[in-house]
């Protein structure tokens, strides 16, 4: 149980607000301060939960480097701080790692609640092996994308990527070049939301689908690992 003088990492729904846990609601209600990636997004959730009186502070990739030491000091002095991201579990392709490291260095206890994260439902509904997998998060936006994919050409585990709707088509084009157009892929978008969709098939076919249907929403791309006989 979280008490004062701790950092609590609190996962929030990735879409459907019913996915928040009872424990997460309790931790949000007990926190002296809630660190939010976007205070407007978190304020909406807190209002939905009847917790709109809670104190919020912006904590994102542009200010986390300068803020972590002072925040760790506040927790060391007795404050219980909850960390949330816009959606899902903080630290998974979102701010959080630096604060956790600073808290550990300062002797502040860190507790992470289990909860929503987009990569797991995308993996499970892909139909690909999920006993062993690797999570690659977001590929570099510009330089380094091809190099990162090339390093995975012989990866036998299922691979999971996050991607922006603006780069989904380009990403699938690059994957077709690196992994081969016949490699199986599963592309999920808007998980847990009203327009949730998963498109499965060879990369070439899935690429053709999104080339003719404008990608919208948040995307998770799951790629089957290399099998014997696969050709690039």
N, C-alpha and C positions, 0 to 999 in steps of 0.2 A: 504494500500500500504506500502511496506517495504521502510524504509529510513535508513540513517546511524544510527549507534548505536542500531542495532537490531540483533536478531537471527532469521533467516528465515529457517524453516524446509521445505525442498523441495523434494517432492516425485518424483521418477524417474521410468521409465518403468520397469516392472518385466520381460519383454522379448521383446515385440514388440516396437521398438523405436517410432512408430507413436502414442503411447499412452501418450507421454509427452504433457503437456498443454502449451498453449501460455504464460500463466502467469508464469509457472515454467521456461520457457526459458528466460523470461524477468528478473526474479529474479536472475537467474544464471548470466546473463549478467551484472546486477547492483551490484552484491556482490563484496566487496573488497577482500574477501577471501572465498574459498569453502573448507569445511571440508569433506573429503571423507573417507569412510571405506577402500577402496582399490583405491589408486590414479590411478592405471593402468586402472581399470574398468571405473572410472569416466572420465579419460583422453580420452578414446575411445568415450564416449558419447559427451563430450565437442567438440571433433574434428568433430563429426557428425553434431553438431549444429553450427559449425563455431566459437566456443568459446575456442579454444585450447590455447589462450593467457592468460586465467584466472589463477590466483595464486591458487595452490592446497596445502593442508596440510593434512597429514594422521591423521585420528581420528578413532580409533577402540577400541575394548574391552580391548586390552592390554595396551593402553596408556591413555584412557579417564579419569581414576581416577586422574592421575597426571597432566592432561592438563586443566581440566575444569575451575579452578580458574583463571589461566592466560588468558584463552580465554574470560571468562566473563569480565575480567578487560579490555581487548582490545575492547570489544563491548561497555562497559561503557564509554570508552574514545572516542568513535565515529565511530568505524568500523561497517560496515554491513557485517555480516557473514552468508553464506548459508551452511546448513548442509544437506548432502545427504548420502545415504547408497548405497550398490552395486546395490540394486533393491528394488523398493517399497518405503514405507514411513518410514523414520528413526524413531527409537524408538519402532517399532513393531518387536520384536525379533531381533533387531539390536541396535547398540549404539545410544544414543540420550537422554535418560532419565536423566542421570547425568548432562549433559550440560544444559538441560532445567531447572533443579532444581537450578543449580548454577547461571544461568542468572536471574531467578526470585528472588533469594536471594540477588543478586547484583543490583536489580532494573532495569535490562535490559529487554526491551520489547521482547516478543516472538510471532512470527506469524507462523502459520502452514498452508501451502497450502493444499487443497484437492487434491487427486490424487491416483495413483495405489497402491493397496495392494492385496496380493494374496488371503487372506482369504474370501473376499466378493464374487468374481466370483466363487470360489470353493463352497461356501455355496449356492449361488443362483442356480447353475447348478446341485446340489446334488438332488434337488427335495424334500428335507426335510424342515420342518417348519423353517422359518427364521425370524419370528416376535420376537422370543426370542432365544438367543443362547449364548454360552460361548466359549471364545477363550482361549485355553490352551497353545498355542505356542509349543515350543520344549519340549518334555519330557526329564528328566535327561538322560544323555548318559549311565550311569551305575547304581549306587545306587539310589534308590528312584523311579524308573520307575513304578514298581508294586504297590508301596504304593500310588503314584499319581493317577494311574488308579483306584485302589480300592476305593479311596475317591470319585470317580465319578460314582460308580456303580448304585446309585439311581438318578442320574441327569436326569431330564426330558427334559431339553433344548437340542437342537442340539449342539454337541460339535465339535470343530475344532482344529486340531493339525497340526503343521509343522513337517516334518520328513526328515531325510537324506535318499538318495537311499540305503545306506549301512545298514540301520536299518528298512526299511519298512516291510520286511517279519517278522522280530522279533517283531516289534510293532504290526502287525496284529495278530501274534500268541498270544501275551499277551492280546490283546483286546478280542480275542475269549475266552480266559480263564476267563477274568473278566466279560465281557458283555454277553457272550454266543455266540456260533458260528452262531446263526440265526439272531443276531442283524444286522440291515441294515447299510451299510457303503458305502461311495462314496470316491474314491481315485482319485484325479486329479494330473496330472504331466505336467510339461512344459507349464503352463498356458500362453496363448497369443502367444506361439511360434509355429514354423512349425509343430512339432510333438506333439502338445497338445493332451492329452488323458484323459478321465474320465472313470473309471471302477466302476460300481455300482452293489450292490447285498448283500446277506448275507455275513458276515465276512468270513465264511468258504470258500465260492466260490471265493471271491476276493483274499483271501490268496492263494488259489490254483493257481490262475492266475499269481500272482507275484512270486510264488515259481517256476513256469515253464517259466516265462518270466523275464529276468534279469531287475530289476528296474533301470531306468536311468533318470536323471534330478532332478528337484526340485519337492517335493511332498507336497500336502495338503490332510490330511485325515479328512473327515467329518463323524461323527457318529450320527446316529439317537438317540434322547433321549429315556429314558426308557418309555415304554408304559405299560398300565395295562395288566397284564398277561404275561409279559416278564419273561423268566426264564434264570438264569445264568448257 
